[in-house]
Amino acid sequence: MTTFIIQGNYSQEAMRGMVANPENREDAVARLFKEFDGKLLAYYVTFGQYDFLVIAEAPDEQAVLAALAVVVATGGATNLSTTTALSTKEAKKAFEAAGKFSDKFRPAGKK
């Protein structure tokens, strides 16, 4: 499973609904990711550029796109930003693989 970090903003309609009928959206988001064979790891309401931050696992990018398409299509969120995240263990493996090839690669303009 791949880890994804998703940030976004609530739509004005969603914010109006949450003020009129406060609810914990974590359960709804967890069910949404489960529907696409994923798992919600964390859900935060945030300050600043984005209103929320979601950390989730999913089998692939298509599963995340499907989940986010539902959110946007139903009018709940806008301005989504999604980042793939690697654990430090996964990153170490990538750096080790890069180290095995780095002496065979030349930058542009160098012979």
Beta strands, then each sheet from edge to edge (+ up, - down):
strand 1: 2-10
strand 2: 39-45
strand 3: 52-58
strand 4: 77-85
sheet 1: 2+ 3- 1+ 4-
end
